[in-house]
Amino acid sequence: MSTLPPPAQRFVAESPPHGVLVVLTGPEAGKVIALDPTQPNTIGRAEESRIRFPADSVSDGVSRRHAQITFEEGGYLLTDTTSTHGIYVNGEKQSAPRLLCKGDNIQIGASIVLRFFLVTPDEEQALRELHEGQSFEDLTIYQNDKLTGLSTLRHLEKWLNDEIQQAVQAAQALSLLVIDLDHFKHVNDHYNMPNADTVLQLVSQRLKAFIGPRDLAARHLGTRFALVFPGLGATEATALAEKVRRAIADTPFAAGDCEIPLTVSIGVASLVEGGEQADKATLLRIADERQAEAKRRGRNCVVGARGRCGTAG
């Protein structure tokens, strides 16, 4: 008859990994949120939301009942719960429930980004020690995107907020371009991931060519990028966006042994268009909406203040 080993020698099973979210950008940046696998983790402005953002985040595009994350067989499932502006995972708008993977970036509204992790209790504690209690400026790990070298969305938001305040005080123009790569899933599927990463790096290099000392280029999320131009008005920014579009579309990208053609869809927003509500969230929302309109018009397109759409002829 077998006997149990002494208590000190018994194997103690580790707790299975569980899901957590880290708020990368937004009003609660740095917060670590443990997901409850036994009930829907609702996200929104409503008081009953388990993951609740402030009521004033309506200006940031967050709906009362924006999304939810549930634990299903096989993992954590993210679902849009009839939000106004949708949800994005790694820069792609989600039209159906999505099974989350470790490291996925979830964008809620114009500027709130959550990162999903699967962690043990010890790993969750390490995340909390890394993130919570630190100021926005202290989290410099997020200032530059590791793959492209461009600014991250987190740094973009901080920088853009400061630039808008200065522009408003000085009555100066400021414009934002939101750029999304068209059909980039095709690049992943047909040219493999290393080549896709190379293309993202090469796209970043071409975008940097348009950046002056006062400007900023950032990786918005996934295949989305943002360029900010202090002092540039709506007309000039839309014309510059057309040059950016052509710079991407006219010359294929050399990755490994492949020549990969690529186009972009661009939305342009300028500070003056926000009127009295001119702020970071408004500017990002307008640029995002126009970028989405460029997609609807067939891609390889620029949409600016007057609904203008330029494409290669």
C-alpha positions in Angstrom: 0.0 0.0 0.0 1.5 3.3 -1.1 1.8 6.1 1.4 1.9 9.9 0.8 5.4 11.5 1.1 6.0 13.9 4.0 4.3 17.3 3.6 7.5 19.0 2.8 8.0 16.7 -0.2 4.5 16.8 -1.6 4.0 18.5 -4.9 1.9 21.6 -4.8 0.2 22.4 -8.1 0.7 25.9 -9.3 -2.5 28.0 -9.8 -3.5 28.0 -13.5 -2.8 31.2 -15.4 -5.6 33.8 -15.3 -6.3 36.8 -17.4 -5.4 40.4 -16.4 -5.5 43.7 -18.2 -3.0 46.5 -17.9 -4.2 50.0 -18.7 -1.5 51.4 -21.0 -3.1 54.7 -21.8 -6.1 56.6 -20.6 -7.4 58.1 -17.3 -6.2 55.1 -15.3 -2.9 54.3 -17.0 -0.8 51.9 -15.0 -3.8 50.1 -13.4 -3.7 46.3 -13.4 -7.2 44.6 -13.5 -7.7 40.9 -12.7 -10.4 39.3 -14.9 -13.1 37.2 -13.2 -13.5 33.9 -15.1 -16.8 33.2 -13.4 -18.8 36.2 -14.8 -18.8 38.7 -17.7 -16.1 41.4 -17.3 -18.1 44.3 -18.6 -16.3 47.4 -19.8 -17.8 50.9 -20.2 -19.0 54.1 -18.4 -22.1 52.5 -16.8 -22.0 52.3 -13.0 -22.6 48.6 -13.1 -19.6 48.0 -15.4 -17.0 45.8 -13.7 -14.2 47.6 -15.6 -15.5 51.2 -15.4 -14.0 54.3 -16.9 -15.0 57.8 -15.7 -18.2 59.3 -16.9 -16.3 62.1 -18.7 -14.7 59.5 -20.9 -17.7 59.9 -23.2 -15.6 62.5 -24.9 -13.0 59.8 -25.5 -15.5 57.6 -27.3 -16.3 55.1 -24.6 -19.8 53.8 -24.5 -21.9 53.1 -21.4 -21.7 49.4 -22.3 -18.8 49.2 -24.6 -17.5 45.6 -24.5 -17.1 42.5 -22.3 -14.6 39.8 -21.7 -15.8 36.3 -20.7 -14.0 33.1 -19.9 -15.0 30.4 -22.4 -13.6 26.9 -23.0 -10.2 27.6 -24.5 -9.7 31.1 -23.2 -10.9 34.7 -22.8 -13.4 36.0 -25.4 -13.7 39.7 -26.1 -17.1 40.9 -27.4 -18.3 44.3 -28.6 -21.6 45.0 -26.7 -23.1 47.5 -29.2 -20.5 50.3 -28.6 -20.7 53.4 -30.7 -17.2 53.5 -31.9 -16.2 49.8 -31.8 -13.3 48.0 -30.3 -9.8 47.4 -31.9 -7.4 44.6 -31.2 -3.8 45.2 -32.3 -5.1 48.0 -34.6 -7.9 46.0 -36.3 -11.5 46.7 -35.7 -13.4 43.7 -34.4 -16.8 42.8 -36.0 -17.1 39.4 -34.2 -16.1 38.0 -30.8 -12.3 37.4 -30.6 -10.3 35.0 -28.5 -7.6 37.0 -26.8 -3.9 36.1 -26.9 -1.2 37.1 -24.5 0.1 40.6 -25.3 -3.0 41.7 -27.3 -3.6 45.4 -27.2 -7.3 46.4 -26.9 -8.3 49.9 -27.8 -11.5 51.3 -26.3 -12.6 54.6 -27.6 -10.1 57.1 -29.0 -7.2 56.7 -26.6 -7.8 54.0 -23.9 -5.6 51.0 -24.6 -5.6 47.8 -22.5 -3.0 45.0 -22.8 -4.1 41.4 -22.1 -1.9 39.0 -20.2 -2.2 35.4 -19.0 -0.3 35.2 -15.7 0.2 33.2 -12.5 -0.5 35.0 -9.2 3.3 35.7 -8.8 3.4 37.2 -12.3 0.3 39.3 -11.6 2.1 40.7 -8.5 5.2 41.5 -10.5 3.0 43.4 -13.0 1.4 45.4 -10.3 4.8 46.3 -8.8 6.0 47.4 -12.3 3.0 49.5 -13.3 0.9 50.6 -10.4 1.9 53.7 -8.4 4.0 55.0 -11.2 3.3 58.3 -13.0 2.8 58.5 -16.7 6.3 60.0 -17.1 7.9 57.2 -15.1 6.8 54.5 -17.5 9.4 55.3 -20.1 9.4 51.7 -21.2 6.5 52.7 -23.4 8.1 55.8 -25.0 9.5 54.0 -28.1 8.1 51.0 -29.9 10.6 48.2 -29.9 9.9 47.1 -33.5 9.8 50.4 -35.4 11.6 52.8 -33.1 8.7 55.3 -33.4 7.0 56.7 -30.4 4.3 54.6 -28.8 0.7 55.4 -28.5 1.3 56.2 -24.8 4.0 58.7 -25.6 1.9 60.1 -28.5 -1.0 60.9 -26.1 1.2 62.7 -23.6 3.0 64.7 -26.2 -0.1 65.5 -28.2 -1.9 66.7 -25.1 0.9 69.1 -24.4 1.2 70.3 -28.0 -2.5 71.0 -28.2 -2.4 73.1 -25.1 0.5 75.1 -26.5 -1.2 75.5 -29.9 -4.5 76.7 -28.3 -2.7 79.2 -26.1 -0.7 80.6 -29.1 -3.7 80.4 -31.6 -1.6 78.2 -33.9 -2.6 75.3 -36.1 -1.9 71.6 -35.5 -2.8 68.6 -37.6 -2.9 64.8 -37.0 -2.7 62.0 -39.6 -3.9 58.5 -38.7 -2.5 56.0 -41.2 -3.5 52.3 -41.5 -1.9 49.8 -43.7 -4.3 48.2 -46.2 -4.8 44.4 -46.3 -1.8 43.8 -44.1 -3.2 40.4 -43.1 -2.4 39.4 -46.6 1.3 40.3 -46.0 1.2 38.1 -42.8 -0.5 35.2 -44.5 1.6 35.2 -47.7 5.0 36.6 -46.8 5.3 35.2 -43.2 5.8 37.1 -40.0 9.5 38.0 -40.2 8.9 39.7 -43.6 5.8 41.4 -42.2 7.9 42.8 -39.3 10.5 44.0 -41.8 7.8 45.8 -43.8 6.5 47.6 -40.6 10.1 48.8 -40.0 10.5 50.0 -43.6 7.1 51.8 -43.5 8.3 53.5 -40.4 11.4 54.7 -42.1 9.4 56.2 -45.0 7.2 58.0 -42.5 10.1 59.4 -40.6 11.2 61.2 -43.9 8.2 63.5 -43.4 9.0 64.4 -39.8 10.7 67.7 -38.9 12.2 68.8 -35.6 8.8 69.9 -34.2 6.8 66.9 -35.4 6.1 63.4 -34.1 5.7 59.9 -35.7 4.2 57.2 -33.6 3.0 53.6 -34.0 -0.6 54.1 -33.1 -1.4 50.3 -32.7 -0.6 47.3 -34.7 -0.6 48.4 -38.4 -1.8 51.9 -37.5 0.6 54.9 -37.4 0.1 58.6 -36.4 2.0 61.7 -37.6 1.5 65.0 -35.8 2.4 68.4 -37.3 2.3 71.4 -35.0 1.8 74.6 -37.1 0.3 72.8 -40.1 -3.3 73.7 -41.1 -6.0 71.4 -42.6 -5.3 72.2 -46.2 -1.6 71.7 -46.0 -2.0 68.6 -43.8 -4.3 66.9 -46.4 -1.8 67.7 -49.2 1.0 66.3 -47.1 -1.1 63.1 -46.4 -1.4 62.6 -50.1 2.4 62.7 -50.4 2.6 60.1 -47.7 0.1 57.9 -49.4 2.1 58.1 -52.7 5.4 57.4 -50.9 4.0 54.1 -49.6 2.1 53.1 -52.7 4.5 54.0 -55.4 7.5 51.8 -54.4 7.1 48.2 -53.1 9.0 47.1 -50.0 11.9 44.8 -50.2 11.7 42.2 -47.5 14.0 39.1 -47.8 13.6 37.9 -51.4 10.2 39.5 -51.8 9.0 42.8 -53.3 5.8 43.6 -51.3 3.4 46.2 -52.6 1.5 48.1 -50.0 -1.1 51.0 -49.8 -2.4 53.0 -46.9 -5.7 54.7 -45.9 -5.2 58.0 -44.1 -7.5 60.2 -42.0 -6.6 63.9 -41.4 -7.8 66.0 -38.5 -6.8 69.6 -37.6 -7.1 71.4 -34.3 -9.4 74.2 -35.6 -12.1 71.6 -36.5 -12.6 70.7 -32.8 -13.8 74.3 -32.0 -14.3 74.8 -28.3 -13.9 71.0 -27.8 -10.5 70.9 -29.4 -8.6 68.4 -27.3 -6.7 65.2 -27.7 -9.7 62.9 -27.7 -11.6 64.9 -30.2 -8.7 65.1 -32.6 -8.0 61.4 -32.4 -11.6 60.6 -32.9 -12.0 62.7 -36.0 -8.8 61.3 -37.5 -9.9 57.7 -36.7 -13.3 58.3 -38.2 -11.8 59.7 -41.4 -9.3 56.9 -41.7 -12.2 54.4 -41.4 -14.0 56.4 -44.1 -11.0 56.1 -46.3 -11.2 52.3 -45.9 -14.9 52.4 -46.9 -14.1 54.3 -50.0 -11.9 51.5 -51.3 -8.6 52.1 -49.4 -5.4 53.7 -50.8 -7.1 57.0 -50.0 -6.9 60.2 -48.0 -9.9 61.7 -46.3 -9.5 65.3 -44.9 -11.7 68.1 -43.7 -13.9 68.4 -46.8 -14.3 64.6 -47.3 -11.6 64.7 -50.0 -10.4 61.4 -51.2 -7.2 61.2 -53.3 -6.1 57.9 -54.9 -3.5 56.8 -57.4 -4.8 57.3 -60.9 
